[in-house]
Amino acid sequence: MTAPRQKAAFFLFVLILGGQAIFVNSVPYDYSATTECLAEPLKPQYGGGIIVNPEFEKSLDGWTSFGYANVAHKVSKSGNRFSVAHDRSVPHHSVSQKVHLEKDKLYTLSAWLQVDKGTADVRAVVKTPNGFIAAGAIEAKASCWSMLKGGLTVNISGPAELYFESNNSTSEIWVDSVSLQPFTLDEWRSHHNSTINQVRKKMVSVTALDAKGKPLAGAKFTVYPIRPGFPFGTAINQGILWNPEYQKWFANRFTVTTFENEMKWYSTEQTRGHEDYSVADAMLAFVQKHGVHVRGHNVFWNDPNTQMNWVKWLNNWELQQAATRRLNSVVSRYKNQVIAWDVNNENVHFNFFESRLGQDASKIFYQEVHRIDPNVVLFLNDYNTLEEPGDWNATPDKYLKRFHQIRAGIPNAKMAIGLESHFNVPNIPYMRSVLDQMASAGVPIWLTELDVAGTDPIQANYLEQILREGYSHPAVQGIVMWASWTPNGCYRMCLTNNLFQNFPVGHTVDSLIREWNTHSYGTTAKDGSFQVHLSHGEYEVRFEHPSVNSSSVHKIKVDAGSHHEHKLQIQH
């Protein structure tokens, strides 16, 4: 008979090192942006890029009048030089510069702007042979300089002209420190790789030790993801409760969700005084069973067109009482069960509750949600800030202005930025510039309702661009798509057909999930170690070696705070 195997032990030594960036020969991307209004403008990013005379040090060389504005060169008392477009009679009369743009490049734009009196919305526009492209906007002020940051791509290479327009045709537009920097697609992707390796991944060093603490060479290992660290998911609806195929498809892919309608006021109290949370409760039980987190959506919706008739008919005192009951009911019910609340949805665009209950209505809603559930993250959730540079009502600075107004009333609350992200044709450089500006608030940013109209391969390509841009940006901490499935179609984007076979956009999602969920296998070196670059998340590490009867299994967690060693002893 053979001698019985001796009991053996493994020590698992895990060292999580700092992320290693991958660099390509390219101009590094400048993620900086400021929302402060400064006495003097900062230097132009990238030295101005392809802009000639970006700081107006050579008077107006390279610059001309767009339309019939008079353009002058001025010098401040401190010696700063800039251009002034004055005697304007229509919005687009301003200063401009002609440039040559290339189809296959991505352009990031920045400029510092001021007006001579009050405030005015100023937008950067690029005139091309195919039309006009809005590239970014800012509310410019008198007496200080504001930074506009934006971007664009073009459909055809050729001549173009950059100019600035304002919603106030009587204001002077002052312009300084202008930059227009081109990047190739490879350069743009190198920025993705660099930031992903810095903020989404860690280099993990694992050493296997035997019972005597000696390195165990030649041990076979596998590293398999259990749960990704980056929250990624899609909205769902109540149809998932009765459809096993829908359940399987959803639960196998995602770690976070939003209920499309089922937590909204018009779903839980269709008749005044008669609340029904049964559907939302059942959906919550389902996702909790599968370890999926839920964003609460929403306590209120500030769009007047979404209010139930019985709510519209209430007088102001009755509305206040009904709103208080609603807030107390839904937030208390789901306390510690949702990770976030969209407290008063689309609060940048709309003001139903302010118009009825006073200008502090939303601020009070946020304060009350925080009082009931102090650990939940409170989102200001709105659309077009990220996806549409032409929406004057939702420019990044106007979103942030509203955000800071609400935040001032609850300084100790956990706040976050929610960007709905309902795209048609995405302007990827503009998207990145908006995220740069939103990052200045210093709070988490989520893409909360991401979709792209259509399901054909072109839309799948757009979706991939948007998801890659969001995932790779250092300030983005979660993405939820707005792709809740129904047999009659989806809001704008279905990932699958009714047999849960992927459309092209669904294939894109699955491909990215596989790419972001890193894994590894191999054999430990002579010193018993191996190194692997892992995305943030939870992993199972499995070892096999002839000295033990069975494989040893360990769990490790990789995240931004995991810069320390782990020693695990495994007995067999």
N, C-alpha and C positions, 0 to 999 in steps of 0.2 A: 504494500500500500504506500501511497505517497504521503510525505509529511504534510501535515496541515499548514496552510499558509499562516504566517505570523500576522497578527493585527498590525496595521500600518496607519499612519496619520499623515495628512497633508496640512501644510500651512499655506494659506493664500495671502500673498503680499501684494497689495494694490497701491500704486502711486499714481495719482492723477496729476498730470503736469499741465502747464499752461498751453492754450491752443497754439497751433503752429499755422501761421498764415502762408498761403500759396501766392507768390507774386509773379506776375508776368511783366515783361517790358512794356509798361504803359504809364500814363499819367495817373497817379492815385486820385481817387474821387474825394472831393472835399465835402464831407457831410455837415459842415458847420452851417448854422443859420441863426439869426437872432430876430426876435420880435421887439427888441428895445428900439426906441426912437432916440437917435444919438445926435449930439451937437455937431459932429463931423462924421462923414461916411468912412467906412473902413476901406482898405485897399481892395481892388477888384480881385475876385477869385481867379486863379490860374493866370494872373497877370493880364487879364482881359481876354485870353484865348485868341480868337480870330478878330476881335474888335480892334480897330485902329484908333489910337489916341483915346484909350478907355477912361482916363482921368482928366481929359481936357487940358493937359499940360501944354499942348501945342494949339491953344485956342480952339477953333472949331474944325481943324483939319480932319478930314474923313467923315464929317457930319454935315447934314444938310437939313433943310426944312421939309417936313412932310405936309402936304396940303398948303395952306396959305398962312401958316403961323410965321411970326417973326421970331428968329432964333438969335440969341445973344450969348456972348461968353462973359461970365462974371467971376470975380474973385472976392471971397469973403474976407472979413477983417483978419482972420487967422491965416490967410494965404491960400485957402482951398479954392481950387478952380472947378467950375461946373458950367453946364449949359442951361439956358432958360428959354422955354417956348412961351411967348407972350402974345398979346393981341389975338387970341384964339377966338374963333366964332363957332366952330363945330368940334365935337369931341375928339376927332382924330388929328386935328391940326397940332403938330408937335415937331420934335427933333427926330431925325432918323439917320440910319447908316445902311448902305448897301453892302451885302455880303454874298458869298457863293456857298450854297449848302449842298450836301451830298446825300443821296437817297439812303445809302447803307450806314449812315452814321447817326448817333444819338447826341443831341445837343443839350447841355445844361446851361441855363441862363441866370444871371443875377444882375441887379442894378440897385442903386440907391436913389430914392425919390423924395421930393419935397414939393409942397405947394406954397403959394404966397399968402394964403389966408384960409382959415378954418381947416376943413378936411375935404378930401375928394378921393374917390376910388380911381386908381390909375392902373391900367392894364398894359402889359407888353404884348404886342401883336407883330406877327411876321407875315408880310405880304409875299406870296409865292405865285408862280404862273398858274397854279391850280386853285388859288383862293387865299383866304386869310386864316391864320392859325393863332388862336389865343394861347399865349405861352406862360401866363402868370399874372397875378394881380395883387395889389396891396392898397390899404387905405392910407394915403399919404397925408401928412400933417404939415402945418406951418411951424416954423422955428426949430424943426429937428428933421433928421434924415431917417427914412424907413427902408429896410432891405426887402426888395422883391426877389424871390427865388422861383424859378420855373424851369421849363424845358420843352422840347419839341422834337419831332422827326418830320421828314418831308417825304412825299410819295415819288418825287422826281428830282433829280439833280439839276441845279441851275441857279440863276440869280434870284435873290430875295432881298427884302428890305425890312429891317427891324425899326419899329417906331413905338410910341407910347400914346395911349388915348385915355381920356378921362370922362367920367359921367358929368363933370362940371366944365362946360366949355368956356367959362369966364375965368377960371383959375389959371395962373401960370404953372407950368410943369417944369420943375428943376430936376436935372438928371446928372448923375455922377457915378463913377466906379462901375462901369458896365462891363460885363463879361459874357462871352458866348463860346463855350468850350466844346469841341467835338470829341466824341469817343467812337472807336470802332466797336463792332459787336463783340469781338474777342476781348477788348479792353473792358467793356461793360460786364461781360461774364467773369472776367478776372476779379472785378470788384465783388461779385457774388461769392466767388470761391474764397476770397480773402476774408470777408466778413463772416461767412458760414464757419470757416475754420477757427475764427476768433471767438464768435459768440454762440455758436450752435454745437460745437464739438470740443472734445478734449483728447489729448494723447494719454492713453492709459497704459501703464506698465504693470504687468502682473507677474509675480514670481511664485512658483510652486515650491514648497519646502516639505521635506519628509519629516518623520516623527522626531528626528534628532536635530531638526532645524537646518539641514543641509539642502542646497538646491537640488531639485529633482529634474534632471535633464531627460529629454525624450518623452515627456508626457504629452499625449494628444489633448488638445483643447478645442472647444467650440465656445463662441460668445454669441448669444442669441438675444435679440431684443424682446423684452416682456411688455414694456409700455413706453412709448416715446415720450420725451420730455416736453416737446413743443405741442401745445394744444391745437388740434386740427380736427375739424368736423363739418357737419352740415345740419341745416334745419330739418326737422321732421314734423309730421302731423299725426293726427289721431288714427289715420289709416294703418299705421304701423302696429296698432294693438291687435288687429285681426288678420294680419298678413305675415305668416311665418317666413316667407321668402324675403320680404322687406326687412324683417327683423334680422335675419341672418346677414343679408347684404350690408346693412348699416352697422351692426355690432362687430363685424369682422374688420372694420376699417377705421372707425373714428373714436376719439376720446372726449369730445365735447359736442354739445348740441344746443340749439335754441328751438323752442316750440313755436311753430309758425304763427299760430293764432290762439292756442288753447289756454294761455295764461292771461290773455288780454281781457280788459274789463268787459268788452262787448261779448266775450265768450263765457264769462263766469257769472254775469249778472244781466242777462238779457232783459229780464223784467225787474223793475225797481223793487229792491228788498228781497229778492229770491236768488240767492247765490247757489251756484252749482260748480264745484271743483272736481267732480268725479272723473272727468276725462283727463284733466291736467294731473290729478293724483295718480291715475293709472299709468300715464306716460312717464311720470317721474319714477314710479316703482320699476317700470321696465328698464329705464336707462341706468338706474342705480344698481340693478341686478347685474348689469354688464359693465359696471365701473365707468360709466360715461358721465361727465360733469355737465351741468345745465346752467346756461345763462338765462336769468329771469327776464322775460320779454313780454310785456312791459307793465309797469305800474299804471302809467297814463300815456296817452298819445296826444300831443299838442295840436295836431291837425284838426281843424273844426269839421272836416268832412268825414272823420272817422268816429265822431261822437254818436252815440245812440240817440234816437229821437227823444226818449224820456229824459236824457241828460240835457239836451238842448232846451227842453221846455222848463227846466227848473229855474227858479229865480236865483239870484246870487247867493242868498243865505242857504237855500236848499242845496245848491251845488256844492257849497263849502262843506256842508254836513255829509253829503253823499261821497264827496272825494275823500274826506277824512275816514269814513267807514271803509271805503274801498282800500285805501292805503294800509290801514291797520289790519284789515282782514288778510289781504294777499301777502303782505310782507311777514306778518306773524306766522301765517300758515307755513310758509316755505323758509322760515328762518333756519339757517345752518344747512339748508338743503340745496340752495342755488349758490353759485360762486359769484354771481354778479346780478345787478339790476339795471336795465335801461329805465331810468326813473321817470322821465317825461320825454318820450320819444320825439325826435325831430324838433328839438327845442330851439335850434338855430333858425330854422325856416318859419316856424309857426308859433302862435301865441294865444291859442284859445283860452287857456286857463288864466293867463295874465290879463287878457281882455275882460274877463269876468270877475276874477278874484284879486286883481292887483298885480303890480309889476314884480312883487316878490313871491308870487305863487310857486314857481318852480323851485326857487331857493328853499322855500319852506318844505316842499315835498322832499327834497334831498335831505334836509335836516331831519325830517321825521323818519325816513327810511334808515338813516344812520343811527338814530336813537333806538329804533326797534332791533336792528341787526347791525351792530357796529363792526362786524367782521366782513360784511359783504362789500364787494367792490361796486362803486357807483359810476355808471357810464353816462356820458353825454353822447348820444347816438344820433348821427345825422348823415345826410347824403350829399353828393356832389362836391364835397370839399376835396376828395381824393380823385374823383373820376371826371370832373368837368370844370376846366379852368375858365369857362365862360359864364359861370353862375356867380353874379355879383353878390348874391345873398349868402354865399357859403364859402367865401375865400378863406384860406387858412387863418389869416389874422382875425377875421370876424368870428370864426369858430372859436379860436383861442380867447378872444375877448369875452364871449359868452361863457366859456369854460371857466375862466378866472373869476367872473362875476359870481357864479354858483359856488365855486371852490372857496371863495372868501368867506362864505357863510358857514362852512364846515371844514375848517383848516385841519382837523385831526382825522377826517374821513379818508378812506381809501378811494381815490378817484382814478378814472381811466378815460381814455379817448376811444370812442367807437366810430369808425368810419365805415359806412354801409357798403360802399364799393359796388354799386350797380353799374357795370361798364357796358358800353357799346364797343367802339374802337378805342383801345387804351392808348393814352399818351404816357409811355413808360418813363421818360425822363421827367415829365411833370409829376408823375406819381412819386418818384423818388424824392423830388424836391419838396413835395408836401410833407412826406414823412420826416424829412430833415427838419422842417419848420415845426411840426407837431412835437418832435422830440425835445424841443426847447422847453416844453412844459415839465419835463422830468417825471412823467407818469407813464404807465403801460399804454401801448397802442394796440388795438385789435382791429382787424378787418372783420366786420360783424355780419354782413349779409352779402357776401361776395357772389356775384353771378355775371355772366356774359350772355347776351341775347343769342339764341340759336344753338344748334348742336352739330353743325358741320365742321369739317377739319379746320377751317379758318378760325372759327370761334374757339376750337380746342387749342389752337396755337396762341390765341389771345389769352385764354385762361392760363396756359402754362407760363406765359410772360408775366402775368399779374401775380400768380402764386410764387414764382421764383423771386420776383421783386419784393413781395411781402415777407417771405420766409427769410430772405437774406438781409433784410434791413435790421440794423442793431436794435432799433427801438420797438419793433413789432414783437408782441408776446403771445399772439394767438390769431387764428383764422377760422371763421365759420362761414361756409358757403350757404347761399340761399337756394338750395336745390331739393326742397321737400317734394317727394314723389307723390303723385296721385294718378290713377288710371286715366284720367281725363287731361293729363298734362300738368306742367309745373308753372310756377309764377313766370319765370323767364328761361330757366335752364334746368333741363332734366339730365341727370348723369346716366340714366339707364332707360331702357324701354320697359314695357309692362311685364316682360319675362325676366327682368333684372339682368339683361345683357347690356353691356356698356355701349353707350354712344361714344363718339370720339372724345368728348369732354370727360367721360367716365374713365376711358383708358388713360387719359392724361393724369387724372387724379391718382389712379392706381400706380402708375409709373413713378410719380413723385413720392408717394408713400413708400414704395420699395427703395427709392433712392435715399430718402431721409432716414429710413430705419436701418442703420448700419449693423453689420454682423461680421464675424471673422472665425477662422479655424486654422489649425496648424499644429506645430510641435514645439515644445519649449526648447530653448537653446541650452548650451552647456551650463550656464549659470542658472538654469531653471526658469528663465523669464521669457516673456514675449511682450511686444508693444503693439498697440492698435489704436487707431484714431476713431473714436466713437461719437456719434451724436448724443446729445443729452438724453437721458432716459434711464429706465431700469433694465438690467440685463441679468441673464442667467449664464454663469460661467461653468462649464462642465469639463472635468479632467478624467482621463483614462490612462492607467499605467500598469505594466505587468506586476508591480509589487502590491497591487490592491485587488480585491475580489470584484469590486464594482466601481462604477464611475462615481466621482465626488462632485457634488453640485453646490454652487455658491451663488449668491445674488449680490450684485453691486449696483450702486446708483451713481450716475455720472451727471453732474450739473455744474453750474458756474461756481458754486461754493465748495466743490469737492477737491480742493487742493490739500489733501492730507492722505495719510497712509492707513490701510486696513490690513489687519492680520487675522486670519480665520484658521482655526484648527479643525480639521475634519477627521473623525475617527472611523475606522472600518474594522 
